[in-house]
């Protein structure tokens, strides 16, 4: 039983664009390739019948929903790989109507623009575990490019987690179940971590390389991260710094049961949450509006020479202030 193969090819011309490798025997293994043509990587392996075989998936031809190629094309772009595994007859088994193709490609383009390089958009990894689910596979690909994959209805989409000043939803006592909120304020770093080590694959020799924060490795309690699909230093550099920033600056944990509108959220969205564990919190709902005059459900206590800001959530879910 072949559980995994890595090939280093000196003459890549022996592999056609369809990139199918047939290993002889009664049960032929057909390997589908994605990755660098100068260092071919296997991304999926399964037993198929060679009679009347059709390629299990094609790569989207360009960053639009113009159609898919019938050929298998080597690539390390996360948007193309994610689309391919979603449409694969043996992995995702999804149809094109169940993919927001424009969203997936636009999100990866957004990642490229945000970081100013194509390197953070790469995914390079060999899937050799036949028990890995489609959901786990999609999550691994998205995580490598700082994103979350999610399903809205029956359509698969991609969300890039980045800094933003705009909150998606407001949660206060009107849309939180009474008595369900718990808050934990932490002084110091998460789990007292004072550093991070991040492993990735060095593309020069395929060895495991490690980045450290702090770089002099002076920390005692290190958060160790082993990446999947990260195969360049720049991509690893962004990952380790994002992890370190979360350790330093995420110091408030809140848990609560919310009403049905919380279904609109995606993992990684920014939200505003009123602290209803304290008394005298000024929150509520708008009962009526007349021009710029609002009638609120709760009384507001004003203090002299203090500037106030009101955050409003509209019926369509957008937040303004």
Secondary structure, DSSP 4 states (H G I P E B T S, - for coil): ---------S-GGGS-TT-EEEE-SSS-EEEEE-SBTTB--EEEEEE--STT---S---BSSSSSS-B-SS-----BHHHHHHHHHH-TTTT---GGGB-HHHHHHHHHHHHHHHTSSGGGB-------TT--HHHHHHHHHHHTTEEEEEETTEEEEEE----S--SEEESTTTB-TT--EEEE-SSSGGG--EEEEEEE-TTT--EEEEEESTT---SSEEEEE-SS--SHHHHHHHHHHHHHHHHH--EEEE--B-GGGGG--TT--EEE--TTSSS-----EEEEETTEEEESS-----TT------EE-TTS-EE-
